């Protein structure tokens, strides 16, 4: 688990007793006339809403001019919400600077890799390293914290909003200066930097710090370690900004917990959230479903990873959608039951608060077609009825609040450095994608009915009998030693193509691939053999590979060839191998097999590790099981992902929500239905 600050949860207003699941949305009353606010709180009470995030994009309203402040409307909103029993997660309102600030100080605007300025007109038009922006933004934070420190509605602070969503990479002069400071701290001297960056190549050696720049648009491929370090720096620059706001809030309101909303979802990769989790009192996340055949697996994968980033402690689902979003090529509405099922999948993985963007669907602006709890159609709508139903379900789940996810026996290691570095340019293929490979393994686990934890790199592996580390491209020497020790101590490791290739400086491990993992895997590859986009190879176990192959030699007598290539340039050579070491093993998969093709490989690895599913029947992969636990009770979340009714068997316990369990242990779970069953800890 990630090492982080002591967990501090929502500070519910006085008078609230007993556990409660947080439920609500982003609330933007400044978009509406005052008389709508009274209707809002009435409908919030009807839906069971007990918390809202307020003032997220309100800087221009709070500070309409540099020397003018208007808190009257926000005072009114805070008082109204408190009077109606609704707590406030108050944002610092710094997410988007107002027009007067960018007009007076255009030097706060981000600059792209090609030197273009990102102008106002959308949001997040500010440089994370701009001292001018920071001066004005932190003044706003001081004003808000000073004014609302004692307000009884204040339950948590919400720093900015989705930090880095649109401004993670800034190539401005401010960024260049801050990048040099970051590099000095990391390397200490120019000689060390020159070695780490391999600047002997292409005559790139630096003789003064002021020669070092961000990887701006260049004539050819920029230095790869420079690119990787800029990604690391950019994540750290946003983290440092988060700290700056947080430190003010902790100084002025030490009893109020501080969070910010991460975006652990899909391809959002610019921010190392496992590292950021150390800086907040509790983790919050925004997640939106990406349509496609693995959409529900990706939702579960992201919720699972969020729960492990949070160190297993309860976390806050700050945003998701009641139905369609507005920013995808085609914005699909949610099917009946999906709003509740999606929400409860996050709860299953540790969320003790479920919120949406947003409360009332906007009538104007870029997100006016983004769904909300109260849609354009109003309260007389299927969307709002599902919102009310969800509020009732969450109220019934109060006994789950404060419980933690029960660790699985298997884990998928998720490494931001490998994600960043493996997808850079001038590599064997430009078609490699890290996140989909990790997701394919997750889908294979789910189809086999086996629970798995998605854990950030650096997590303690000894607790797991099986660890899958897909495309573990960056392997420092210490990690290589830890993985070898894990196998020697009886653990079962599985890794894939393009793993073990470079150290932390993106320098190739010499002597043949897979570099740092060559010995633990007992194999050697002389040259990469990627495939063309439309090219595939057959394996003799009946599966089909794509994207990548390896001309592999076995170098250890204990290695067993689990599958060989049956076609292609390497027909007859090993494709999947397993080296045994005492009670442990290390498996290598040299091609992309997809979720279905991974199932026989994973099935064998699970058998070697002695791991099986917890459910007697997972309805052919249709039902996902997630377990939360206290010292005395387990809560089994049974999530039907199918569009049809399924029959389960072998169950025991008392349903908290969902259908009853028959005397013979069977249960009928409706299409996209969710049951939560309470059982004593064994």
N, C-alpha and C positions, 0 to 999 in steps of 0.2 A: 504494500500500500504506500501511497505517497506520504512522505513526512510533511506535516503541515501544522499550522497553529491549532491550539485547542479549539474544538468545535463549539461555536456559540450559535444557537438557533434563534428564530424570530422572538422578539420581545413583545409578546402579546399584551394588549392593554390591560390595565387593572380590572379585576372582576371576572376575567376569563379563567375558568377552572377546568381541569381535566385535559386530556390530549385532544387536539383538533387538527384536522387536515386543512391546510391553507387552500383557499379556492378563490380565484378572481381573474384579474386581467390588467393590462395597461389601461389606464383611464386618462383621457384627454379632455377634460371639461372645457378647456379654453377654446375648443373647436365649436362649442355649442352655446346658445343663449342660456341665461341663468335659469329660466323656467324649465329647461330640459333636465337640469341637474336633479331636481326633486323627483322627476319621473325615473331618472337613472337609479337613485338610491332605493326607490320603491321596488324596481325590478331586481336590483341586486339582492335585496332581502328575499324576494320571491325565489331567486335562483340559489340562495344559500351562499352568496359571495361574502367572504369575511376579510379579504385583503385585496388592495389594488396598488399598482405602481403608478406614481403620480409625478408629473412635471418633467418627464423624460426629455421632451423637446420644447421646453418652455423658456429658454434663455431670453429670446427676444420679447416675450411677454413680461417676464420678471424684470428685465433691464432693457427697456425700450430705447434708451440712450445711455451714453457712457456715465453720465452723472444723475440718471433718473432710475429710481427703483419703484416697482409696483408689486407689492405683496398682498394687496387687499383681496384680490380674487383667489389667491392661493390660501390665504387665511380662511376665507369663506368655504373653500372646498375641503380643507382639512377639518374644519369644525363640523361641516355637514356630514362628512363621512364618519367622524367619531360619534356624532349624535345618533347615527344609525348602526353603530356597532361594527364599523368596517375599519380595519387597521390600514396603515399607509406605509408602504415601502417607498420612501421618498427619494427620488432621483436627484442627482446634483445638477441636472439640466445642462451639462457641459458638452453633450454629444454633438451639437451643431452650433457654431458661433453665429450671432445675429449679424444682419447686413451692415450695421454701423461699424462693427469691429473689423470686418474684412475690407470695408471701404477705407477705413483709416489705416489699417495695417495689412495690406495684401501680402506682406512677407510671411504671414502665418499659413498661406495656402500651400498645399502639397505640390510637389513636382514629380512628374513621371520619369521613367527610365530614359525616355527620349527628350526630356527637357521641357515638356509641356506643363503649364500650370493647370491645376484642377480648380476651376472657378466655382463660386457659390451658385446655388440653384438646386442643389440636392441636399445632401447631409454629409457630415463628417469631413468637411472641407478644412482640415487643420493638420499641421505637422506635429507628430508626437514629440519631436525634439525642439519645437519652437519656444524659446524663452518668453517671447512676447505673448503667445497664446497662453502659456502656463500662467503668466502674471494675471491676466484677466480671468481665466477660468478658476484659478484658486481663490481669487477675491470673491467670486460668486459662491464658491463652496463655503468660504468663511461666513458670508452673509446668511446663507441658508442654514448652516449649522447653528449659528448664533441665534437665529430667529426661532427655529423650531426644536431646539434641544429639549425643551420641557413640554412640548405638545403631547398630550396623552394619546394621540392617534399614531405617533411615530413608532414603528415597530422594527424598521431596518433602514439602512442607507443603501442606495442603488447607485454605484459610481458610474457616471457616464452612461453609455449604452452600446453593447456589442462592439467593444473596443477592437479596432483593426478590421472591421467588416469592409470598409472602403478605403482606409488610409494606412494599411499595415506597411506598405513599401513606399517610402518617400525618399527621393534622391536629391533633395535640395542641399544648399550649402549648410544649413543648420544640421541636416542629417550627416553630411560629410564630417563636420566638426565633431559631432557626438560619436560618430563611428570611430574616429581616431582615438577618442578618449576610451571607448569600449575596448578597442584593440590593444591600447597600452595596458589596460588593466588585465587583459587576457594573456598577453604575450610578454609584457615587460620591456622588451627591447626590439629594435628593428631587425637584428640578426635572427632572433627567434621567429619573428613574423615572416621574414624572408624564407626561412626554412619551412615553416608551416604552410606557406602559400606556394612553395616550389617556384620561386621567382627566377631561378636560373633558366627556366623555360621562357622562350620568347623575349628575353632581355627585359624582364619585368622587375629586376631588383631595385628596391627602394633605398635611397640614401638619406631621406628626411621624412619625418612623419607627415608634413603637409603635402607630400606627393600622393598620399594614399587617398583614394576616392571610393565612393560606393560603386558598384558594378553598373555604371551607366551604359547607355547604348554604345556599343563598340563595333569595330570593323568586322570582327569575327567573334568566336566564343570567348566571353570573359573568363578570367581565371576561376576554375571551379571552387577552390577553397575560399576565395574572395566571395563568391556567390553564396556558399554555405554559411560563411561567417556573417554575411549581411542578413541572411534569413535569421540567424541566431540573434544578431544585434537588434533587428526590427522587432522581434518578439520581446526582447528585453527592454527596448525603449518604451513600448506600450506598458509593459509591466512596471517600469519605473514611474510612468505617469499615474498608473493605478495607485501605486504606493503614495505618491504625492497627495492625491485627494484623500486616500484612506487615512494618512497620518493626521491631516487636519481634522477629519471627522472623529478620530479616536481621541484627539486632544480635547475637542470641545464637547463631545458626547461619548464618553468612555463606556457607558453602559449600553449603547446601541450597536448591534452587530452591523458589519459592513460586508457587502457583496457586490459583485458585478456579473452581468450575464455573459457566460461563455457561449460559444456556438459549436458544440461538439456535434457535428452533423456532416454527412456527405463528404464533399471535397474541401471543406473549410480547413486549411492546414497551416495558415501563416502564424498562428499563435500556439505556443507550447503550453497548453492548459495544465498539463501535469505539473509543470513548473509554477505556473500562476496560482495553483490551488493553495500554495503556502501563504499567499498574501491576503486571503479573505477569511472571514469567520465561518462562512458556510458557502459551499459551491452552488451556483445557479447556472442554468443552461437554457438556451433557446434551441428548439428543434422543429424542423418542418419536413414532412414526408416528401421524398423524391419519388415520383411515380416510376414504376417499373417492376419487373418480376421479383426483385429482392427488396421491395420498398419496406415491407414489415420487418424483414431481417435487418435492414439498415437502421430502422427505428430502434429495434431491440439492441443491436450492436452499440449504437450511440448512447442509449440509456445505460447499458451495461458498463461501457467505458467511463461515462460520467460518474456512475456510482463508485467505480474504483479510483478515479481521480479524486473523488471526495473522501477517499480513505475508508470507504464502507459506511460513512456517516450519512444521515439524512441530508438530502439536497433539495433544491427549489427548481421546479420546472417553470421558468419565468415566462416563456412564450412558446406556444404552438398554435395551431389554427383549428377553429371549429369546423371549417370546411375548406373551400378553395383559397389559394394564395393569389397574388397578382403578378409575380415576377418570373414564373416559369413559361416556357413556350406555349403550352396549353395548360390552363389552370383547372384541374379536375375537382369536382365537388366530392366530398366524402360520402361513402355509401352508408346506408342505415347501420347504426351500431359502431361505426369506426371512430366517431368522436370519443365515445366512452372507452372503447377498446384501446385506442391509441393512448389515451390519458392513463389508463390503468397499467399499461405496459411500462410507462415511466414510473408509476408508483411501485410496481413490482420490483423494479431495479433500484428503489431507494428514495424516490421523490416523496417528500412529506408536504409538498405544496404544488398545486397544479393551476397554472394561469395561462391565459391566452393573450395574443395580440388580436384584437384589442376589445374593450368593452362594447363600444357603440361604433358601428361601421361608418367611416368618414364619408361625408357628402362631397368633399373636394380633396384634391391633392393626389399624389402619386399612388397612394394605397387605398383609394376609394373602392376598388373592386376586391380588396382583401377581406375575407370573411371576418366576422366578429361575433361576440356573444349575442349582441342585439343587431341583427342584420338590417339592411335597408327596408326589408319587408316588415320590420317591427317585431313585437313580442308574439304576435299571432303568426308564428312560423315554425316549421319543423326544426330549424336550427335552435331557436330559443327553447323549444320544448326539450330538445336533447340536452341543452345547457342546464335546465332545471332538473332533469333526470340525473345528470352527472352530479350535480350538487347533492342530491339525495344519496347517491351511491357513496360519495366521498364522506358524507356524514356518518354513514354506517361503518366506514373503515377507520373510525377513530381508534379502535383497539390496535391497529397496525402502526400507528404513529410512534416514532421513537425506536422501532425495531430496525435491525440492520439486515443486509443481504447475507444469506448463508453462503459462505465460500464454496465454490465448486472444487472438484479434484483436478480439473484441467484448466489451463489458461492459454490465451492467445496474447503474446507480447506485442505491444503497439509502441513503435519508436518514432518520435518526431524527426530525429536526425536522419534516420534511414528514409523516412517519407520525403523529407526535403531533398536529400542528396541523391537518392536513387532516380529521381525524375528530372535531374538537371540535363543540360544539353551535352553534346559530344560523347554520348554513351553508345553502347552496342545497338540499342534500339530506342527510338523516341516514343514507342507505344507502350512501354512498361508503365503500369500504374500500381502504386503501393496499396492504397485503400481498398480497391476492388479485390485484390488477392487476399487481404486479411478478411474481408467480408465473405469471400467464398468459403474460407475455412469455417467461419461462424455459421454460415448456412448449412455446411456439412454436419457440424455438431448438432444443429437444431433438428435437421432431418433424421438424425440417428437418435434423437430424444435424449441427448446428453447435455447437461448443464456445463457451461464454460464461462470463466471470468475473462473479460478483456482488460488487461492490466498494462499500465504504462511501463516502459523500460525503466529499470531500477527497482521494480517491485521485488519483494522477497520471493524467490522461486521455490525454496525448500518445502513450502507448504503444498506444492502441487506435484502430483504424480506424473502429469503429462504437460509439457509446455510446447506450444507451436509458435515459432518465430518466423513468420513469412517475410521474405525479401529483407532479411536483416543485413542490409548493405554495409552499414557502419558498425564495425566491431573493434573498439579499443582493446588493447591487450588485456586489460583487467577483466573486461566482459568475457573475452575468450576463455580466460582462466576460470571464471565463475561458471560458465556453461559446461566446461570440461569437468569441473568438480561436481556439478549437478548430476551429470551422467554417471560419473564414477561412484556417486553416493546412492545410485539406484533410480535416479530420475530418467524420464523418457523425453527426449528432445526431438522435435521435428522442425526442419527448416527447408528452405526452397532455393531455387535458382537465384542468382545474383545476391547471395548472402556471404558474409565474411570477407568481402572484397577489399574494403579500405579501413584505415584507422580513423581516429577522430579528426585528423587533418585532411581527410579525403586522399591520402596517399595509399597506393595499392600495396597490399601485402604481397611480397615477392615469393617465388618458388612454386607458383601455380595456384589455381583457384580450387576450392573456395577459401583461399587465403588463411585467415585466422581460425577457420573452422575445419581446415583440411585434416588435421590429426584426429579430432573428435569424431569426424564423419568417416575417416578411413578411406578417402577417395582423393583423386587429383584430376583436375581439368586443365589442359594446356591452353585452350582457346575457346572463347564464347562462340556460340552458334545460334544466334537469334533467327527467328523465322519471319518471312514476309507476312504482311497483314492477312492475306488470304490463304496462307500455307498452314497445313496441319500435319501431324504425324500420328501414327497408330502405335499403341502399346500392346504388348502381348497379354495384358490382363483385360483387354476389351475397351479400354478408355482411349480418348483422343486428346493429344496435346496441341497447344498453339503457343505463339509468341516466342518461345525459347526452347532450345535444346542444348545439351552439353555432350561433348565427346569425353566420356568419363572413363577413368581407369580406377580399379579397386587396388588399394595399397595396403590393406589390412586383412589378414586371413579370417578375422571374425566377421567380416562384412558379408551379409546375405543380399543377393540381388532379388528384390521383390517384384520387379517388372523390368522388361527390356523394351527397347524400341523395335517395333515390327515393320516399320517403314521409314523412309527418309534416309539421309546420308549416314545416319548412325545406327541403321538397322542391325540388330543383334547385340548392340552394346547396352550397358545398364542405363536405365532411366530412373528407377527408384531403388534406393539401397537402404539397408539398416545395419549399423555396426552395433554389436552388443559389447557391453563392458560390465562384467559382473551381473548384477540385477538390473542395470540400466541399459539404455540404448540411445542411438542417435540416427535418425532417419533423414534422408535427403531426397527431395522431389525436384527433378531437373527440368520440368516443363510446366506450363500452365494447364491445369486439368479442368478448371471450372468447378463449381460447387458439386455437381453430380459426379464428376470424375474423381473428386477427392474422397468420396465416401468410402470406397474400398481401402484406400490408403489409411484413412482415419480409423476405420473399423479395425484394421490390423494394429494400429498404434494403441487404440483403446484396449484391445485385447491384451497386448503386451503389458500395459500398465494396470490391468485388472479393473478397468472402469466400465461401468454400465449405467444405463439410464435409471432415474428414480421412479419413473412411471411404468407400471405394468403394460400400459397401452397408451401411445401418444397419437393414436388414430392416423397412422401412416405419415407422421410428421406434421399433422395439422395443428396439434396442440403444443404450445410452449409452456414449460413449467419454470417458474422462478420462485425461490423460497426466501422469505424474510423471517427473522427469528429474534426472540427474546431469550432470557435465561430459562423460561418455562414453556414457551409456546413457539411453534412454527406456523407460518402462514403460507400456504401453498397457493400461488396464483396460477390458475389454469386458463390459458388464453387461447381461444379457438381462432385460428387465423383463416379458417376456411369460410367460404360463402354457403356452407351447408351445415346441417346439424351433425354432430358427432357423438358417438357413444363411447364412454370411457369405463374402464373396469379396474378393480383392485384398489379402490380408493377407501380411505377411512378418515374420520374427523367430523367436525361440525362446520357447516357452511356459514361464513360471515355474510357473503353475498352470493347469489347464484342459486341453482337448483339444489334440491335435497339429494343426499347420497342414499341409494336404496340399500336394503339390508344385505344384498349380495355384493355391495361395494361398487355398483355401477352408477353412472351419472350421464344424463343426456344434456349436452351443452349446445345451445342454439348457435346458428351462424353468427360469427364474429362476437360470440358471447364470452363473458369472463366470469369465472367463479373464484372465490377466495375461501379456502378451507383452513380452519384452525385445528391444529393437532398438537398434542403434547410433545415436548422435546424428548427424543429417545435417548 
